Amino acid sequence: MPRRARNRSSTGVYHVIVRGVNRQEIFRDNEDRRKYLFILKNVKLIDPYKLLGYCLMSNHVHLLMQEGENNIGRVMKRIGVAYVQWYNRKHGRVGHLFQDRYKSEEVEDDTYLLTVLRYIHQNPVKAKIVNSINDYKWSSFKNYLGEKSYPLDLVDTELIFDLLDIRDEVSIERFNAYMSEPNTDKCLDDEEQKDLPDKEVEMIIEAMLNIVPATSIKNMDQKKRNEALRKIKSMDGITIRQISRITGIGRYIINKA
């Protein structure tokens, strides 16, 4: 059966999500994350587009993009092929890394544009990886605060700055407050999210952490255990209650990790 054509955005702006196959991790370390960002920058030079925002999680990526002359599908293919080739070569693996095609939604108005950008920046907070969006290194939030990050000039902040008339420290603080504001925003990945069966979650945890059984997390030292739990909590469709059932670790400890 042929794939259904994607809807086109009248503004050229899309919220894009790329997931690891079987929800497994696509970044094993910070070198992987840096490489993905440099690929985003390199593809902009070859096939121009605007990157309005991003957030790299352990097993998925959020991108807020405005297409240029070529459609976003061509851009995403360039990014995906370049990263998978590098990742597989580095980690000595073969085969697919990403789950099917990327998911996308059209962003048709200014209000939803700001909602999506806030949703993307708050992803690590809602996953309980950090307490504040300012604490997370692998998102575009600090670019909007004027802090330098590498690669330089990766994020195109002008559209958002013009929209909100951000010109001075006062308006930047206003932007910061809006991005940090508690909310019940629902965007693309919430629409189809379903809880996974315990057995499938157990297999994903064991593959992601390279451990058998999943209950062996209990025997790790505290620092290593908390790192493992944070990585698990960042995965979509997995609940604290499930993690507790599968690992045998209390929910209080999991929440606190």
C-alpha positions in Angstrom: 0.0 0.0 0.0 1.5 3.4 -0.9 2.3 5.8 1.8 -0.1 8.7 2.3 1.3 12.0 1.2 2.1 14.4 4.1 0.1 17.6 4.5 2.0 20.7 3.4 2.3 23.7 5.7 1.3 27.1 4.2 4.0 28.7 6.3 6.7 26.1 5.5 7.1 25.5 9.3 7.0 22.0 10.7 7.4 20.3 14.1 9.4 17.2 13.3 10.0 14.2 15.6 12.6 11.5 14.8 12.5 8.3 17.0 14.9 5.5 17.6 13.7 2.1 16.3 11.8 0.3 19.0 12.2 3.5 21.0 15.9 2.6 21.6 18.5 5.3 22.2 20.0 7.2 19.2 22.6 9.0 21.2 25.0 7.0 23.4 27.2 9.8 24.5 27.8 13.6 24.0 30.0 13.0 21.0 26.9 11.5 19.2 24.9 14.6 20.2 27.5 17.0 19.0 27.8 15.1 15.7 24.0 15.3 15.1 24.1 19.1 15.7 27.0 19.5 13.3 25.1 17.5 10.7 22.1 19.8 11.1 24.5 22.7 10.4 26.2 21.0 7.4 22.9 20.2 5.8 21.8 23.8 6.1 24.8 24.7 3.9 23.9 22.1 1.3 20.1 22.3 1.3 19.1 25.6 3.1 16.4 25.5 5.7 15.8 27.4 9.0 16.1 25.7 12.4 13.9 27.5 14.8 14.3 25.1 17.7 15.5 21.7 18.7 15.8 19.3 21.6 17.9 16.1 21.6 16.6 13.4 24.0 18.1 9.9 24.4 15.8 8.1 22.0 14.2 10.9 20.0 14.7 14.4 18.6 12.4 17.3 18.3 13.0 19.8 15.5 11.1 23.0 14.6 12.0 23.8 11.0 11.1 26.1 8.2 11.8 24.6 4.8 13.6 26.6 2.1 13.6 25.9 -1.6 13.3 22.1 -1.1 10.7 20.4 1.0 11.4 19.2 4.5 11.4 15.6 3.5 14.5 16.0 1.4 16.2 17.8 4.2 15.3 15.1 6.8 16.6 12.4 4.5 20.0 14.1 4.2 20.2 14.5 7.9 19.1 10.9 8.7 21.4 9.3 6.1 24.5 11.2 7.3 23.9 10.5 11.0 23.1 6.8 10.6 26.2 6.2 8.5 28.4 7.9 11.1 26.6 6.3 14.1 26.8 2.8 12.7 30.4 3.2 11.7 31.4 4.5 15.2 29.4 2.0 17.2 30.1 -1.0 14.9 26.5 -1.7 14.1 24.4 -2.2 10.9 20.8 -1.7 10.0 18.1 0.9 10.8 18.5 3.4 13.6 15.4 5.4 13.2 11.8 4.2 13.4 10.1 4.4 10.1 9.7 7.9 8.6 9.9 10.9 10.8 6.6 12.3 12.2 5.6 15.9 11.4 2.9 18.4 11.9 2.3 21.7 10.2 2.6 24.9 12.2 0.2 27.3 10.6 0.0 30.3 13.0 2.1 32.3 15.4 0.3 31.1 18.5 1.0 27.5 17.8 4.6 28.3 16.7 5.2 29.6 20.3 3.4 26.6 21.8 5.5 24.1 19.9 8.8 25.9 20.8 7.8 25.9 24.5 6.8 22.2 24.2 10.1 21.3 22.7 12.1 23.2 25.3 10.1 21.7 28.1 10.6 18.1 27.0 13.5 17.3 29.4 11.5 18.9 32.3 8.4 16.9 31.6 10.6 13.8 31.3 12.0 14.6 34.8 15.6 14.7 33.5 16.1 18.3 34.8 14.1 20.7 37.0 14.4 23.7 34.7 14.7 24.1 30.9 17.8 26.3 31.6 19.6 23.2 33.1 19.4 21.1 29.8 22.4 21.4 27.5 21.0 19.8 24.4 18.2 22.1 23.4 18.0 25.5 21.6 16.7 27.3 24.6 20.1 28.9 25.5 20.5 30.1 22.0 17.5 32.4 22.6 19.2 33.7 25.7 22.1 34.8 23.6 24.5 32.2 24.9 27.1 30.8 22.5 26.8 27.1 21.6 28.4 24.9 19.0 28.1 24.8 16.1 27.7 28.5 15.9 24.7 30.1 14.1 22.8 26.8 14.1 19.5 28.2 15.4 17.7 30.9 13.5 16.2 33.0 16.3 15.2 36.0 14.2 11.6 34.8 13.4 10.8 34.3 17.1 12.6 37.5 18.1 10.6 39.6 15.6 7.4 37.9 16.5 7.8 38.8 20.2 9.7 42.0 19.6 12.6 40.8 21.6 15.1 43.6 21.7 16.5 43.9 25.2 17.1 42.1 28.5 13.6 42.8 29.7 12.0 41.2 26.7 14.4 38.3 26.9 13.3 37.7 30.5 9.7 37.8 29.3 10.5 35.2 26.7 12.3 33.1 29.4 9.2 33.3 31.7 6.9 32.2 28.8 9.1 29.2 27.9 9.3 28.1 31.6 5.7 28.6 32.3 3.9 25.4 33.5 1.3 24.2 31.0 -0.7 21.4 29.6 0.5 21.8 26.0 -0.3 18.8 23.7 1.7 18.5 20.6 2.6 15.9 18.0 4.0 13.0 20.1 1.2 13.2 22.7 -1.5 12.5 20.1 -0.7 8.9 19.5 1.2 8.0 22.6 0.1 4.6 24.1 1.5 2.7 27.1 3.7 -0.2 26.1 3.3 -3.7 27.6 5.7 -4.5 30.5 7.5 -7.3 28.5 8.2 -4.9 25.7 9.4 -2.2 28.1 11.6 -4.8 29.8 13.3 -5.8 26.5 13.8 -2.1 25.6 15.5 -1.4 28.9 17.8 -4.4 28.7 18.8 -3.5 25.1 19.3 0.1 25.8 21.4 -0.4 28.9 23.0 -3.7 27.7 22.0 -5.5 30.9 20.1 -8.8 31.7 17.9 -8.9 33.6 16.4 -5.4 34.0 16.3 -5.9 37.8 20.1 -5.8 37.9 19.8 -2.0 37.9 19.1 -2.4 41.6 22.7 -3.6 42.1 24.4 -0.6 40.5 26.0 2.0 42.6 23.8 5.0 43.2 25.3 7.3 40.6 25.2 4.7 37.9 21.7 3.6 38.9 20.3 7.1 38.7 21.9 7.7 35.3 20.2 4.6 34.1 16.8 5.6 35.5 17.0 9.1 34.0 17.7 7.5 30.6 14.7 5.1 31.0 12.4 8.0 32.2 13.2 10.0 29.0 11.6 7.3 26.9 8.1 7.9 25.6 5.2 5.7 26.6 6.9 4.3 29.7 5.4 5.1 33.2 7.1 5.4 36.6 4.8 2.6 37.8 6.0 0.4 34.9 9.7 1.1 35.6 9.1 0.2 39.3 7.4 -3.1 38.4 10.1 -4.1 35.9 13.2 -3.1 37.9 11.9 -3.7 41.4 13.0 -0.2 42.4 10.6 1.9 44.4 8.7 4.8 42.7 10.1 7.4 45.2 13.7 6.5 44.2 12.8 6.5 40.5 11.1 9.9 40.7 14.0 11.4 42.6 16.7 10.1 40.2 
